[in-house]
Amino acid sequence: MSSVFCLSFRVVIFHLLVIALLLLTMLDCPPRTDKQFAAETGKYKFGIFGYYDISKKQHMVWNLGQFKLSDLEDSTSDWKLSADQRDQFLKCFSLGPLALVLSAVSFLMNLIGICCRFRCWHAFVLVVNILAFLASGVFTTFLLLVYAPHNTWLGWIQISTTCFLLATVFNTISVIRELARRQYEKVPNKPYYLGSADPAPTPQYAPYGTTKY
């Protein structure tokens, strides 16, 4: 089994894990169960795009462009960030769905890439992987900051999502390097200054005394 196949297949598995974890976070907004929520205070359970009012037993979905966490009547005062900072960073939650879409696109591209041996294709996949990693990294960072110190397991598992996406970046780079190595080995008359090139032939000298003038 070729290394290109193994590396591409590994990237596909990583993206499946990323999609599953992001869907687990995105589908339950606002939180509708007793266990699946990103943060909890005495009065509210917070999701990614909504919250659950425990006292009123009411689910609310917010508009990231207009909603402010500081408008909620919550007696909790031990937030790590100020109310204005939390309201501003809340807008970064929109990067979560973006990371999910990019991961899904990269997943499909890597399925094709398992059998594809063109470096330009994998280079484009690399760009998508980097964008997905950046979107997931920013989303995870601000998710943990906005809800600190009331984060739950749903928020902390997003760290693993970012790590998986970082692994896809390095694996895709390895695929490109492997394809470049194979392409180089097929090039005839490789230049001497490249490390794996054949050494220059040793000059042959005629035996002493047999030289004709």
Secondary structure in CASP SS format (residue, H / E / C, confidence):
PFRMAT SS
TARGET T0000
AUTHOR 0000-0000-0000
METHOD secondary structure of the structure
MODEL  1
M C 1.00
S C 1.00
S H 1.00
V H 1.00
F H 1.00
C H 1.00
L H 1.00
S H 1.00
F H 1.00
R H 1.00
V H 1.00
V H 1.00
I H 1.00
F H 1.00
H H 1.00
L H 1.00
L H 1.00
V H 1.00
I H 1.00
A H 1.00
L H 1.00
L H 1.00
L H 1.00
L H 1.00
T H 1.00
M H 1.00
L C 1.00
D C 1.00
C C 1.00
P C 1.00
P C 1.00
R C 1.00
T C 1.00
D C 1.00
K C 1.00
Q C 1.00
F C 1.00
A C 1.00
A E 1.00
E E 1.00
T C 1.00
G C 1.00
K C 1.00
Y E 1.00
K E 1.00
F E 1.00
G C 1.00
I C 1.00
F C 1.00
G E 1.00
Y E 1.00
Y E 1.00
D E 1.00
I C 1.00
S C 1.00
K C 1.00
K C 1.00
Q E 1.00
H E 1.00
M E 1.00
V E 1.00
W C 1.00
N C 1.00
L C 1.00
G C 1.00
Q C 1.00
F C 1.00
K C 1.00
L H 1.00
S H 1.00
D H 1.00
L C 1.00
E C 1.00
D C 1.00
S C 1.00
T C 1.00
S C 1.00
D C 1.00
W C 1.00
K C 1.00
L C 1.00
S C 1.00
A H 1.00
D H 1.00
Q H 1.00
R H 1.00
D H 1.00
Q H 1.00
F H 1.00
L H 1.00
K H 1.00
C H 1.00
F H 1.00
S H 1.00
L H 1.00
G H 1.00
P H 1.00
L H 1.00
A H 1.00
L H 1.00
V H 1.00
L H 1.00
S H 1.00
A H 1.00
V H 1.00
S H 1.00
F H 1.00
L H 1.00
M H 1.00
N H 1.00
L H 1.00
I H 1.00
G H 1.00
I C 1.00
C C 1.00
C C 1.00
R C 1.00
F C 1.00
R H 1.00
C H 1.00
W H 1.00
H H 1.00
A H 1.00
F H 1.00
V H 1.00
L H 1.00
V H 1.00
V H 1.00
N H 1.00
I H 1.00
L H 1.00
A H 1.00
F H 1.00
L H 1.00
A H 1.00
S H 1.00
G H 1.00
V H 1.00
F H 1.00
T H 1.00
T H 1.00
F H 1.00
L H 1.00
L H 1.00
L H 1.00
V H 1.00
Y H 1.00
A C 1.00
P C 1.00
H C 1.00
N E 1.00
T C 1.00
W H 1.00
L H 1.00
G H 1.00
W H 1.00
I C 1.00
Q H 1.00
I H 1.00
S H 1.00
T H 1.00
T H 1.00
C H 1.00
F H 1.00
L H 1.00
L H 1.00
A H 1.00
T H 1.00
V H 1.00
F H 1.00
N H 1.00
T H 1.00
I H 1.00
S H 1.00
V H 1.00
I H 1.00
R H 1.00
E H 1.00
L H 1.00
A H 1.00
R H 1.00
R H 1.00
Q H 1.00
Y H 1.00
E H 1.00
K C 1.00
V C 1.00
P C 1.00
N C 1.00
K C 1.00
P C 1.00
Y C 1.00
Y C 1.00
L C 1.00
G C 1.00
S C 1.00
A C 1.00
D C 1.00
P C 1.00
A C 1.00
P C 1.00
T C 1.00
P C 1.00
Q C 1.00
Y C 1.00
A C 1.00
P C 1.00
Y C 1.00
G C 1.00
T C 1.00
T C 1.00
K C 1.00
Y C 1.00
END
